[in-house]
Amino acid sequence: LFAKSDLWLVVDHAPAAAVIRALRHAKPEFPGDLRVNGKISSTIQVTRSDPRQLVSMRGDGSIDELEIARGGMDAVGFGTVPFTLSNGIENESPKKSAAHGSRSEQQELRAEFGPINLASEKPGPLTALATLTRGGFRRSVHGDAGLARLLQTARALNIPAPAIAGDGIANVSLRVS
C-alpha cells in the first residue's frame, strides 16, 4: 500500500441492492433469495500517516427506507438504519499497536448496524443491533413487540420462527450468532 494515505469515500443515496450483489460476489454462500431496497449514504476514511503504521479504516452512515424480503415473502420495512465501520486501528505507533492485540484481530473490518426500532406495532420499543465481520454475523433483539410483526421480521431476517399466525404482545431477548 501507499506509505501515506488519507482517502475518503463518500456515498450519497446509492442503492442498497448493489451492496448485496457485492456481498454475493465476495461470499458465494450469501443467501441468494435475499432482496433489499433502500438508499445508502456514508462517509468512510482510510488513513495512514506513516509507513510504520497500520492502515486505519472508519466511517459511518445510514441505510434509508430499508426493506428486506426473503424468497417470495412480502418485504419488511425498517426505516432508517444507522451503521458504523471500523477495523479498530487508530493510527498508533507500531509498538503501541502491538501492545493492544494481534494485527489480524485489529485489522478485521467490522460493520455494526443499529440500534433500530423493529416493531411498528406498539406496545414498546423492540430494538436490534447487528455486527458483521469476515468471520460471521451476530444479531441481538430486545424489547416488546406485536407477535405478528415479530414473526414477519424474524422470517425476513432468516431467524428461525414457527410457521404460525399469532396475535398479541411478546417480550423478546434474543441473540443469534
Summary of the structure (lengths in Angstrom):
residues: 177
radius of gyration: 18.7
end to end distance: 33.3
largest distance: 59.6
contacts: 481
relative contact order: 0.13
helix: 18%
strand: 49%
